[in-house]
Amino acid sequence: MAAPQQYTPGEHAHTRRPIPGGATRPPVSPPQLDGYTYISVLGEGTTAAVFLYLQHGTDRQVAVKVSRGRLDPKAGARFRTEANFMAQLSAHPFILSIHETGVTRDGRSFIVFEYATQGNMKDLLRTRTYSVDETLDMGINLASALYTAHRAGIVHRDIKTSNILITSQGLPALADFGIAATVYDHRSTGYSLPWAPPEVLRSQGGGDERSDIYSLAATLYAMLAGKSPYEYGYRPRTQQELATAIMTKPLPAINRADVPAQVERVLAKALAKNPEDRHYSALEFAYALQEAQQEACGHATPVTVEGADRFSRSLARLRTKTAAGVGPAPAADGTSRRAVAIGVGVVAALAALAAVFALLVLPNLDRSTSRDALVVNPQAGGTTGQDDAGGVTGEDSVPAPVGLTGTIRGDSATFDWKNPDPQPGDMYSWKLIDGEDAGGAGTTTRDTTVTIPAQTGAQTCIQVSIVRADRSMSTTPATVCATR
């Protein structure tokens, strides 16, 4: 039996393709390109090389990716795919810009990209790790870029540290869509082993949006830990050991005292072995990172997605309260400051609860067919209005669930609902309401019922949204409370 192939950390299975007989690949020569002057080699891989050129007229430096094969149909198709996908997306500030594509005089495909002067995340992690704030900031920006791709029907399929480039402004840019595919194509995969989700390693398809979310979360984990999660936690010696760890072993904790528990919880959800347990969209992942950043750092990076709210609903409410001056006033000494903070906090909480009840619950309260449930009807008053984050809703918005019921039996609360306008691919996202807040990441399900542990008080409440196949959600979620 042959000895297992040794695994070198940072090496990726799909890039190791030895040439029979032990020969090495000849270097790729930089082509002559009209309008460009060659400067230097930036990098070289199994299928392509990247060169630095100076663009005439603009005097700007650009990166030119050139296929290794001449007149190779497969290489040409890969380059056309990458160029087409990136051309659709390169207007996003956190996706690498593409300037031009073509074929060299000797028949090789090429793409001209923005030159990211600070290199890639993989190289940077050889000498440093990132702070919590830096990691969350980059994570929100990259999740915004990823959601933009997913909304355009494009799955990246190879998110990893070497495909996160850093521009001259120190901003991240998602690159290398060479093995991307549409959301309807699940036939093949290009995920690199350390960043591949369990379902891909089990050959359960080529990956989808939730697989990309996993790989992005693994990349953010590496920014904090220095390595991909299962390389960091288990130090595998072979590719098989690494694959087995990813598929079967628990996610290792990040052993950094400055990494808050909420940050680890958000990453753990995105890195769940079951895709159904992950965030249902990259936008929801961005919002979860936002809320972790607000708690850990006292501020939050806005998402950059056209047509989406810049902040999660809970953060939008917090920002509105802060702008209105709701919050504890400063005091002269520590004791009085604490007393004032507690007193003002209680008053603010009571006022907020009263306002929510008076403005939302009382006007829109419907009794369900179950005497044990109270349902807030989000559709009361018409379908056109303004949501609680300031966005305008319209008649084409995703409706909220209807016919909600809730019952408490023993220690369990069961909720049911109906979809007023079922569409192919519909799912549902629900969140437990703690007090007046339903912030944090939701849990997705394809069922119209959920059973959870009942809260200790008189009632247990959840918020439910319909999630379409394109990841759009109910403009205003429905809320239902089960009472004892």
N, C-alpha and C positions, 0 to 999 in steps of 0.2 A: 504494500500500500504506500502510495506517495505521501511524503511528509506534508503537513498542512502549510499553506503559503503563509509566510510571516507577514504580519500587518504592521505597517509603519504609520504612527499617528499623523493625521493630516493628509494622508494619501487617500485617493478616492478610486474605488474599484473601476468605474467606467472610464477612467483616464489611463489606466495601466494596460497597454496593449503591446507586449513585447514582440519584436520582429523575429521570425524563425531564424535560428542559427546564431542568435545573440547579437545581431548587427544593430547599430544605432541608426536612428533616422537622420537623414541629411538635413542641415539647416534650411529653413525657408528663406529664399532670397527676397529682398524688398523690391517690389515692382516699380517701374517708372510710371508715374501717374501725371497726366496733364493737369497743370494748376497746382501741383504740390512738389515740395522738395523734401527728400528723405533726410531724417536726422539720426535716428538710432532705433535699436530693437527694444521693445518694452516687455515682451514675453512670448513664449512659444509653447504650444500644446500638441496633442496628437493629430488634430485635424486642421489647425490654423495657427497663424502667428500674428502678433500685434506689433505694429511699428509706429514710431513717432514721426510725423511729417509737419512741415510748415506750409500752411495754405497761402497761396499767393493772393494778393489783393487785400486780404484781411490781416495778414501777418499774425495769424493765430496758430497755435500748435493744436494738432488734432491727432487722434488715435485711429489708425487704419488697420482693420482686421482683414487678413488675406487667407484664403483657403490654401491648404497644403497641396491638394490634388489639382492637376490641370485637366480641364474638360471632364471632371468627375461629376456625373449626374447627381449622386447623393450629396456631395459637398455643395453643389450648386443649389439643390433643393433646400438644404439646411440653411444656407445663407439667405435665400429668398424668404424662407419662413421667418427667420430672425428679423430681417429688414422690414418685412410687411408688418409684423407684430409691433416692433419698436416704433415704426412710423406712426402707427395708430395711437401710441401711448406717450411719445417723447415730449409732448407738450406739458406733461406732468413734471413739476419741479424736482421730484425725487425718483424719476426714471431717466436713465442716461439718454441724452439727446443724440439723434442720428441726423447727419448732414447730407449724406450722399451714398448711393450704392452703384455698383457697376461690375464690369468684367475687365480684367487687365488685358494687355496686348497678347500675353501668352495664355489666355484662357482661364485665369483664376478669378473666382468671385471675390469681391471686396466690399467692405462697409466702412464709411468714414463716420467716426463717433466724436462726441465731446471728449476732450482729454481731461481725465480726473487726475490732477497733479499730485494728490497725496496718496495714490496707490489704492490697494484693496484692504479690506478688513483682515483677511488672513495674514497678510504680511505685518500689519500693525499689531496683531495679537501676539506676535513672536516676542515683542519687547514690552508690552503693556496690557493691562486690563482697563476697563472703563468704569467710571463712577455710575452709581444708580441713576442719577439725573441724566447723564449723557446717554445711557442705555435706553431709558424710557423715552427720551426725546427722539433718538434715532428710531426706536421701535414704532412710535406713533407715526412718524413720517413715512417709514417703509410700509407699515400696514395701510396707510392712506394710498400709497402707490400700488400696493398689491390689490386693494379693493377696486381701484380704478381699472386695473387689468382684468380682474374677475368680472366686473360689471360689463366690460367689453367682450366677455366670453372667452378670455385667454387665461389659461393656467400655466404658470411659469415652469414648474417641475424640476427646478434645480437651484433653489434658493440655498445659499451657503455663504460662508465668510468671503470666499474668493470672488463671489459675484456681487458683493456690496462694495462699490467704489466710493472714494471720498474725494470730493471736488476741492478746488482751491479755496473755497469758502468754508471748508470743513463740514460740508453737508453730505449725507449719504445719497447714493444714486443706485437704484436697482438695475443690474445689467445682465447681459447674456440670456436672451430669450431664444437661443438657438435650438433648444429641444422643447420649447413651449408647444402647446396644442390648444385646440378649442375645448371648451367644457364638455363637448359631446364626444370627444375622442379619448377613449380609455384603453387603447390597445397597447401602448408601450410606455416606458418610463425612462427617465435619464437621471433620477435622483442619485446623488452621491451617497455612499453608504453611511457615513457618520450623521448625515442630516435627513436620511430617509425615514418616513413614518412606518410603523409596524405593518399596516395593511399593504403597503407597496412591497415590503420585504416578503410578505406571505403570498405575493402574486395575486392579490385581490384587486386587480386593475392597475392602471397606470397612474393613479392619483387624481385628486380633484382639488377644489378650493380648500377643503379642510386639510388636505395633505400639504398644501403650500403654507397654511397657517402653522402647521406643526414645524415645518422647516424654518420658517421665520422665527418662531419661538426658540428653536434649538440654536439659531444664530445669536439671538439676544442672550440666551443662557451662556454661550461661549464668550460674549463680551464681558460678562461678569466673572466667569470661572476660568477663562483662558482656553478652554477646549469644548468640543461638543459634549452634550450631557453624559453619554455613556462611555466615551473615552475618558472623561474627567472622573467619573465615579467608579469605573471598574477596570481601567487600564488593560484592555484586551490585548492579547498577543497575536491573534489571528483575525482575519475577516469574519470567520464563522463565529468566534467568541463575541465579536462586536454585534453581529446581526442577532445572535441569541439574546444578548443583553437588551437590545432595543425592543425585541419582541416579548420578552418574558420577565425581565427584572424591573423592580420599582425605580422610579425616577430618583436619582441621588440628589440630596440637598446641596445647595450652594453654601460652602463653608466660609462665608464672609459675614462678619458681625454687623457690617453696615448695610446688608441687604434685608429690607423689612420682610416680614412674613407675608404681607399682602402681595408684594412683588413676586415672591415664590409661588403663591397661590394662583396668580394670574398666569404665570408661565406654566405651572403644572396643569392647569385646565387646557391650555393650548397644546400641551405635550401629552394629553391623555392617549392611552393606547387605543381606545375605542373612538373612532372619528365622531360618533354621535355625541360624545361627551365634551367635545371641543367647542370653542366659540363658533356660532353658526355662520359668521362672516368675518372677513378681515376688518370691516368697519367696527363690529362689536369688539373685536380684539383691541383695536385702537382705543375705543372708549374705555375698556377695562384698564389698559395701560395708563390712560389719562387719569383715571380715578386713583390708581396706585401712585402716580406721580404727585397728584394733589396732596394725598395723605402723607407721602414721604418727604416731599420737597417744598410744599406750600404753594405750588403753582402747577399749571398744566399746559402742555403744548397743544395748540389747536390741531384738529385733523384737517387735511388738505384734500377734500373730495368735493367735486362740483355737485352742488345741489344738496349736500348733506350738512347737518348742523355741525358747527365747529367744535362743540363740546357736548358731552353726554347729557342726558336729561337731568340727572342729579347734579352735575356740575353747573349746568345752566341755572338751575334753581339756586344753588349756592352763590353763584356770581350775582344773580338778581338781588338776593338778600343782602350781600355785601355792598352792592352799589346803593341800596336803599338805606344803608347805615344800620342794619340789624346786626347786633353782636355786642359783646361785652365791652364796656368802657374801661380805659386804663385807671388804675388806682395807685395810691401813693405807696403802699407797702404790700408785701406778699399776702398777708392775711386778708386785708380788705379787698385786694384784687381778686382773690379766690372767692370771697363772699359775693362780690359784685358779679363776677362771672357766673356763679351758680344761680344767683337770683335772676339776672337778665336772661340767662339761658332757659330757665324754667318759664319765665314770662313769654319769651320768644317762641318756645315750643308750644305753649298753650294757645298763643295768638295764631300761630301757623296752623295748628290743628283746627281751631275754630274757623279760620278763614277757609281752609280746605273743605270742612264740613258744610259751611254756609254757601260757598260759591260752587262747589262741585257735587257734593253728595246730595244735599237736600233737593236742588232743582232737578237732578237727574236720577233719583233713586227709584228703582223698579223692584218690585217683589217678584222673585222667580217662583216657579211652580213648587220649589222646595221651601218649606217654612224655615229651614235652617240656613238659608243663604240670602245675603243682601248683595245686589248687583248694581254697580255704577254703570249707567248706559252712556258710553262715550259718543254715541251718534245723536244724542238728543239735540234738537235745535238745528238739524240739517247737517250736510256733509261738507260744507264749505266754511272755513273759519281760520283760526290761528292756533297752532299747537303751543305747548308750554315752554318750548325753547325758542319761540319767536318765528318759526317757519310757517309759511302759508300752506294750507292744505286745500285740496280741490276735489272735484267729483271723481277724478281718476285715481284718487288715493286708495291704498289697500284698506279694506274695511276692517273693523274690529270683530272679534267673535261675538256671537249672540247666544241667547238661551242658556246663559251660564247658571250653574247650580253648584252648591257646595254643602257638604254634610260632614259632621264630625261623629265618628263612632270610636269610642275608646280613645286611644292615643293617636289615631290617624284621621287626617282630613282628606276627603276625596272631592275633586272638582271635575265638572264636565262642561263642555261647551259645544257649539255648532259653528260651522263655517258658512256664512250667508252667501258666499260666492266661490265655491270650490274651483281650484285651478290645478292642472297637472304640476306635481312637484311641491305642493303646499306643505309647509311644516308649521309648527307652533313654538313660540318662545314664551316661557313663563318665568316670573320672578316672585319670590316671597317678599311681601311688603313688611318691613320692620318699622313700626310707627307710621309716619307719613311718607317714608322714602322707599322707593322700589329700585334704588340704584344698584350698581354692580352688574356682573355678567348674568345673562339669562341662561336657562337650560332649555334645550330644544327637544322636541318630540314630534313624531308623526301621528301620535294618537290624539284623540280629542278628550282625553281624560288623564288625570294625574292624581296619585295618592302620595301624600307626604306626612311626616310627623306633625301632629297638631301642636300649635304653640301653647304656652302655659296659660295665657289669658283667656278671656271670654270668647275670642274669635281668632280665626286664622284667615289671612287675606293673601291673595295672589293677584298678579297682573299678567294678562295674557295678550299676545299679539299673533297675528297671522304673518308668516314669513313666506314670500313667494319664491319661486325657483331662481329668480334673478336677484335674490337677497333683499328686495324691498320689503318693508314691514308695514303693519297697521300704523296709520298716521297717529291715531290716538288709541292706546291699548285699552282693553276692558279690564275692570277690576271686580273681583267677586270675593265676598267674605263668608266663611262658614262659621256659624255660631253654635255654642254649646247649648 
